[in-house]
Amino acid sequence: MHFGPHLLLAALEGLVTSAVLALTALGLSLVFGVMRVVNVAHGEFFMLGAVLAWAISTAISGHPALGFLAALVIAPLIVGAIALVAERLVLRRLNYNPEATIVATIGMLYIIQQLALSFYGPEARPVEPPFSYRILLPWFGYSGYKLSIIAASALLLIATWLVLTRTRIGLIMRATQYDSETAQAFGIPVDRVYGGVFALGAMLAAIAAVLIVPISQAHYLMGQDPLLLSFIVVIIGGLGSLRGTVVAAVLIGLSDGIISMFFSPTLAKIIATLLVAMVLVFRPQGLFGTASR
């Protein structure tokens, strides 16, 4: 293939990465934006989604699409329930203190990771994709499932935006984000909002994992890279900004795909890290974030 086909292939792979990264980073951004909690265990919720997807899909016989659809529904609900319990038992008891919650979520990270190692094992296990249709492009064939990941992520991002901007639930979340004490004075159950947001953030990470695991493999250490890249995305885009999260995820995903194709994956990571450093120096609130008052 010539330069053009290689560039198109790299861009498509980058968009797949962007789609998964946008969902994962959105969950992290929502948790910090509303709760002011840096969830260091966010990557482990991603990992749990993938591991549960493997367990559910292998437990259901028949066409692979049946197991995948069941995993796409059940795995995020289980992960969300685990996150809700963790919020109730750990974060709430710490009164959402920023320093204490960082330490607590680091502890949650290692607990979840070691439990996965104990019950799931150290092996990387594949999940069969729901379909294997390939779309013929002028220069090569491309996985239809990978394109469906981009479409599914776009639909979920639009749905999240509609919930945040067009519903009463979104209004309550934004009021809590802006001033939790005033929101509580007006009768908004802030603790319930925090629990729901923490569970929602974990569910978004789990959905991203279920979508990506058929083209990768479920492994108990797979949450590390998504966590790091999610932090890069939310720092660049601006914590709590949906638009910033999407723009930064596309930027990081496309640059990773293209630079990895023509140069090396290491160079792509170096450039992303340098970009984060530049944003922190010249615009600490991120590209679309608002400066603290």
Phi and psi in degrees as a GROMACS rama.xvg file:
@    title "Ramachandran Plot"
@    xaxis  label "Phi"
@    yaxis  label "Psi"
@TYPE xy
-86.4643  -171.849  HIS-2
-61.9399  -44.2776  PHE-3
-57.2115  -52.4854  GLY-4
-60.3191  -39.1018  PRO-5
-62.9707  -41.2711  HIS-6
-64.5098  -41.4821  LEU-7
-63.4604  -43.6698  LEU-8
-62.4024  -43.6296  LEU-9
-63.3753  -40.4696  ALA-10
-65.7112  -39.7828  ALA-11
-65.0788  -43.7852  LEU-12
-64.1227  -37.5351  GLU-13
-65.572  -36.1077  GLY-14
-68.0616  -35.1567  LEU-15
-63.1021  -45.6897  VAL-16
-60.0817  -43.1088  THR-17
-61.1881  -40.4975  SER-18
-62.5922  -46.1416  ALA-19
-69.6508  -40.2442  VAL-20
-66.2857  -36.8941  LEU-21
-62.8558  -43.1258  ALA-22
-65.4703  -45.3074  LEU-23
-63.9221  -46.5712  THR-24
-68.5579  -31.9651  ALA-25
-61.6385  -41.2454  LEU-26
-61.382  -43.3717  GLY-27
-64.8669  -40.8812  LEU-28
-67.19  -40.5626  SER-29
-62.8816  -43.1685  LEU-30
-61.9761  -45.6826  VAL-31
-71.1365  -40.8591  PHE-32
-61.5624  -39.9998  GLY-33
-89.6954  -44.7393  VAL-34
-97.4493  -15.9347  MET-35
58.888  38.5468  ARG-36
-117.013  126.163  VAL-37
-87.5292  105.613  VAL-38
-87.7353  93.4262  ASN-39
-70.2466  -17.8996  VAL-40
-87.5101  6.88209  ALA-41
-59.7383  -39.3781  HIS-42
-63.8495  -29.3912  GLY-43
-74.48  -28.1222  GLU-44
-67.1908  -36.1339  PHE-45
-59.4699  -49.602  PHE-46
-60.0162  -42.2574  MET-47
-60.0588  -39.7622  LEU-48
-59.1617  -42.2678  GLY-49
-68.3536  -43.7708  ALA-50
-63.7864  -43.7198  VAL-51
-65.8915  -34.8934  LEU-52
-61.1006  -41.9566  ALA-53
-63.176  -46.8093  TRP-54
-62.8181  -42.821  ALA-55
-71.6672  -43.6237  ILE-56
-66.561  -34.5986  SER-57
-76.5085  -23.0769  THR-58
-79.7772  -19.0299  ALA-59
-103.88  119.794  ILE-60
-85.2466  168.247  SER-61
106.208  -154.675  GLY-62
-64.5921  139.436  HIS-63
-56.4199  -27.7619  PRO-64
-64.3544  -32.1408  ALA-65
-64.4661  -48.5396  LEU-66
-64.371  -37.5373  GLY-67
-66.8741  -45.4802  PHE-68
-63.6607  -39.0154  LEU-69
-63.3204  -41.7306  ALA-70
-65.4516  -36.5978  ALA-71
-66.0302  -25.107  LEU-72
-93.3671  -48.1147  VAL-73
-76.7321  -44.5888  ILE-74
-58.428  -48.2466  ALA-75
-62.6724  -33.5797  PRO-76
-66.2671  -41.208  LEU-77
-66.0247  -44.5355  ILE-78
-63.5288  -41.7599  VAL-79
-61.0873  -39.7953  GLY-80
-65.5949  -40.8042  ALA-81
-63.0203  -42.752  ILE-82
-64.1568  -38.7218  ALA-83
-64.0185  -42.2874  LEU-84
-63.4433  -42.324  VAL-85
-62.8601  -39.5842  ALA-86
-64.5971  -41.3436  GLU-87
-67.6483  -43.7986  ARG-88
-85.0628  -25.1359  LEU-89
-115.66  -64.6894  VAL-90
-65.3814  -41.0385  LEU-91
-65.2429  -37.7079  ARG-92
-68.279  -21.9854  ARG-93
-90.8323  3.16971  LEU-94
58.5634  28.4796  ASN-95
57.801  29.832  TYR-96
-63.2356  126.536  ASN-97
-56.0631  -47.9303  PRO-98
-67.6555  -43.759  GLU-99
-65.9592  -37.374  ALA-100
-70.9333  -29.6076  THR-101
-63.0189  -47.0063  ILE-102
-62.9325  -41.7108  VAL-103
-64.3376  -42.2386  ALA-104
-72.4222  -27.4304  THR-105
-63.1576  -42.4183  ILE-106
-62.2807  -41.2476  GLY-107
-61.1651  -38.8171  MET-108
-55.877  -50.9455  LEU-109
-70.3782  -34.1884  TYR-110
-64.719  -49.1101  ILE-111
-63.3351  -42.2489  ILE-112
-62.0263  -44.8596  GLN-113
-71.9348  -33.5299  GLN-114
-64.8845  -40.239  LEU-115
-64.0281  -41.011  ALA-116
-62.8816  -39.6133  LEU-117
-70.1506  -43.0124  SER-118
-96.0656  -26.913  PHE-119
-99.2336  -37.845  TYR-120
101.035  170.195  GLY-121
-83.9523  -5.75854  PRO-122
-74.5516  146.822  GLU-123
-90.6395  123.717  ALA-124
-121.31  134.691  ARG-125
-83.4617  156.559  PRO-126
-118.989  128.844  VAL-127
-70.6704  132.777  GLU-128
-67.1187  154.197  PRO-129
-67.7353  -24.963  PRO-130
-154.191  160.175  PHE-131
-125.147  28.9565  SER-132
-68.6833  137.71  TYR-133
-114.198  136.018  ARG-134
-95.6991  126.558  ILE-135
-85.0423  116.185  LEU-136
-98.4056  167.907  LEU-137
-55.5353  -30.7139  PRO-138
-109.678  -21.7709  TRP-139
-163.174  167.047  PHE-140
-93.5782  143.231  GLY-141
-128.911  146.452  TYR-142
-61.3944  123.756  SER-143
-66.7736  -30.3744  GLY-144
-66.3942  -39.637  TYR-145
-61.9826  -39.4395  LYS-146
-65.8774  -33.4386  LEU-147
-68.0262  -28.5341  SER-148
-62.7537  -44.1708  ILE-149
-61.7446  -44.7542  ILE-150
-64.6923  -44.1759  ALA-151
-64.1881  -41.5193  ALA-152
-63.3613  -42.6522  SER-153
-61.0543  -42.5145  ALA-154
-63.9557  -41.7736  LEU-155
-67.0742  -37.8881  LEU-156
-65.9243  -41.5895  LEU-157
-64.2718  -42.5662  ILE-158
-61.5261  -41.8175  ALA-159
-62.8339  -42.6127  THR-160
-61.6599  -41.5989  TRP-161
-64.5203  -41.0183  LEU-162
-63.8557  -42.3317  VAL-163
-71.1388  -29.9533  LEU-164
-110.413  -14.4483  THR-165
-124.445  2.67008  ARG-166
-124.826  163.461  THR-167
-66.5085  -34.8238  ARG-168
-61.2504  -44.1798  ILE-169
-63.864  -38.0183  GLY-170
-62.5446  -41.4198  LEU-171
-64.5853  -42.3148  ILE-172
-63.1922  -42.2081  MET-173
-68.8009  -35.8426  ARG-174
-65.8201  -40.9196  ALA-175
-65.5661  -39.0542  THR-176
-64.0779  -40.5179  GLN-177
-71.5921  -44.9372  TYR-178
-159.551  97.8153  ASP-179
-67.6531  -35.0286  SER-180
-67.5277  -43.4321  GLU-181
-66.1873  -39.7107  THR-182
-60.4189  -42.3036  ALA-183
-66.3709  -35.182  GLN-184
-64.4867  -28.0408  ALA-185
-90.0819  10.8775  PHE-186
92.1473  8.35623  GLY-187
-78.8758  125.231  ILE-188
-73.4877  87.2292  PRO-189
-59.6371  -39.5606  VAL-190
-61.5027  -40.3107  ASP-191
-67.4259  -38.2234  ARG-192
-61.7933  -44.7768  VAL-193
-60.4743  -44.5733  TYR-194
-61.9352  -43.325  GLY-195
-65.8912  -39.9988  GLY-196
-66.8244  -41.6547  VAL-197
-63.8816  -41.1746  PHE-198
-66.6161  -40.9236  ALA-199
-62.7145  -42.7553  LEU-200
-59.8849  -42.5776  GLY-201
-66.7351  -37.1278  ALA-202
-66.5613  -38.5092  MET-203
-62.9692  -41.0176  LEU-204
-63.6997  -40.4521  ALA-205
-66.369  -40.0804  ALA-206
-61.9718  -43.8732  ILE-207
-58.509  -40.6843  ALA-208
-67.0651  -41.9186  ALA-209
-62.7191  -38.207  VAL-210
-67.3982  -38.4588  LEU-211
-87.8375  -22.3346  ILE-212
-66.0457  -27.5395  VAL-213
-65.8354  -18.9183  PRO-214
-109.266  8.27201  ILE-215
-134.516  -143.791  SER-216
-145.373  149.176  GLN-217
-81.0393  128.44  ALA-218
-147.718  147.174  HIS-219
-70.9201  -12.7378  TYR-220
-105.861  9.85521  LEU-221
-76.7177  -3.11971  MET-222
-83.9005  -7.84032  GLY-223
-70.7888  -50.045  GLN-224
-64.4338  -45.7891  ASP-225
-58.8115  -35.7684  PRO-226
-64.7598  -47.5769  LEU-227
-62.2658  -47.5861  LEU-228
-66.2809  -33.5526  LEU-229
-66.0919  -40.6539  SER-230
-62.4343  -41.3402  PHE-231
-60.7473  -43.2675  ILE-232
-64.9456  -47.5292  VAL-233
-71.3917  -28.0972  VAL-234
-70.0836  -43.9026  ILE-235
-69.7533  -46.6742  ILE-236
-75.2054  -30.1777  GLY-237
111.002  121.537  GLY-238
-62.4145  129.285  LEU-239
86.8568  -0.551752  GLY-240
-101.561  115.748  SER-241
-66.2783  -44.8297  LEU-242
-61.5349  -43.8198  ARG-243
-63.5924  -37.5448  GLY-244
-63.2163  -44.6107  THR-245
-66.4403  -46.5083  VAL-246
-62.067  -45.4485  VAL-247
-66.6616  -37.7428  ALA-248
-64.418  -42.4765  ALA-249
-64.2143  -42.3538  VAL-250
-61.2718  -48.6964  LEU-251
-68.5468  -42.6538  ILE-252
-64.0769  -46.9482  GLY-253
-65.842  -43.4244  LEU-254
-63.811  -38.391  SER-255
-64.3038  -44.7905  ASP-256
-65.4543  -45.3324  GLY-257
-73.0439  -46.4238  ILE-258
-67.2043  -37.6279  ILE-259
-65.3643  -34.7973  SER-260
-69.1943  -45.3476  MET-261
-96.0857  -19.1153  PHE-262
-126.576  -94.3141  PHE-263
-159.33  150.361  SER-264
-59.7704  -32.9909  PRO-265
-62.6467  -42.3564  THR-266
-63.0471  -37.7451  LEU-267
-61.8362  -41.973  ALA-268
-67.088  -38.1174  LYS-269
-63.3278  -45.0729  ILE-270
-64.005  -40.6566  ILE-271
-62.2124  -40.6452  ALA-272
-65.92  -41.1064  THR-273
-63.9092  -37.644  LEU-274
-63.5385  -40.7751  LEU-275
-61.247  -43.8939  VAL-276
-61.4763  -40.791  ALA-277
-66.5942  -40.0293  MET-278
-64.6261  -42.6596  VAL-279
-64.4532  -32.1935  LEU-280
-79.1118  -47.6166  VAL-281
-96.4292  -24.4099  PHE-282
-148.596  78.9694  ARG-283
-59.6511  -27.3062  PRO-284
-79.0455  -2.57197  GLN-285
91.217  170.559  GLY-286
-64.2967  -36.8775  LEU-287
-119.561  5.56484  PHE-288
-79.508  166.921  GLY-289
-107.295  139.33  THR-290
-66.5301  141.084  ALA-291
-66.6319  140.882  SER-292
